[in-house]
Amino acid sequence: MGRKARMNKGFWSAGHRPTLFAAFLYFDLAFMVWVMLGPLAPDIARDLGLNAAEKGFMVAIPTLAGAVLRLVNGLLVDRIGPKRTGAIGQLIVIFGLLSAWALEVDSFGGTIAVGVVLGFAGASFAVALPLASRWYPPQHQGTALGIAGMGNSGTVFAALFAPTLAKLFGWNAVLGLAAIPLAITFVIYMALAKDAPGAPAAKPIAAYLAPLAKPDAWWFMLFYGVTFGGFVGLSASLGIYFTDQFGLSAVTAGYCTAACVFAGSLVRPMGGALADRIGGIRTLTLVYVLGCATLLAISTGPATAAMALALIVVAMLAFGIGNGAVFQLVPQRFREEIGVMTGLVGFAGGVGGFFLASSLGLARQFTGSPQLGFAIFAVLAFVALSGLTFVKGKWRMTWGAALEGVRI
């Protein structure tokens, strides 16, 4: 079907529904295992005798590895297509988890190796989005990316089920059990996913660095480093936080984490819709004010788990909305470079998550409490707010003024 014909159809008729579903499912299960070490961290740390800094680093490594591998996946998507790239990543994760289960991880170094393997799951962001979006015309891009991007809700499943399965079978067995739904997903993915016709020609390596010559690219990387970094960094760290600070069991901490993660995942599409209505700049301004305020409140040391849970839910809601708002703005500014910018901005988001998770662990190791880590990330949110305030006037007068019917 020609591009013009697809543009004249409604959303459900315009693209390729089996591919959209496959992209969502792949993304969902990939995100589930990407943050899996977080809910398992209390049990792993107890069995391996890890200190607070090692725990923080362990749960942060998949985030950093995923950030770097998103850039690698961006290159592969251009050269061999998103379907093949996604298949390779899934096989690496499946066999990596099965190997970890069979060999039985028994050292801190072993958990770091598992974390690197899980980074391939986090890199699914750079595959699932182009896999789905290439099938849809411009007026349906937001909806297509919103549906595929809701796969970050998979983090909820990790928080809900990993601690319970670890209690029943041991945390090492969970690594092997996770390979089962991943294998089923792989079969469905291979059966349903299809690369869109008319894929753009592969870009030279230099093209991936070209946007970095534009200051706006760095601003977007900062903005997403705070919003997505806050979301994924907290997702990976909350199991440790609730068990260490309030003495909750790993299972109960998992339920608390799931509530926080669900809130942040649910509102991502709403963040994009809100940005469409009032503008991405206004939306992000609210996000950073709310994120900074709640993180500062958490850094004071809430007296009860319920109070901490309430504050973290608000922070996750803010960051989730911010994730959608950033990607309402990026395509408006970098319409011709959206594939490259998705990889660069996604990379920055992963780095932000690594920074937050490792900061919380280091703060607890050296001060006895993670409070300083929350305070540092609150400062980073304030820096993002200040930067947004600095550039918003210029944006509205330059590329924003050239957009018709679009609020920035």
SULKASUL-V23471 format. One record per helix or strand. SS is the DSSP state (A for helix, B for strand). FROM is the first residue (numbers start at 1). TO is the last residue. If there is no record, write none. Layout:
BEGIN
ss:SS from:FROM to:TO
ss:SS from:FROM to:TO
END
This chain:
BEGIN
ss:A from:3 to:7
ss:A from:11 to:14
ss:A from:17 to:34
ss:A from:36 to:48
ss:A from:52 to:80
ss:A from:82 to:103
ss:A from:108 to:122
ss:A from:125 to:133
ss:A from:138 to:169
ss:A from:171 to:192
ss:A from:205 to:213
ss:A from:215 to:246
ss:A from:250 to:266
ss:A from:268 to:278
ss:A from:280 to:299
ss:A from:305 to:333
ss:A from:335 to:367
ss:A from:371 to:397
END
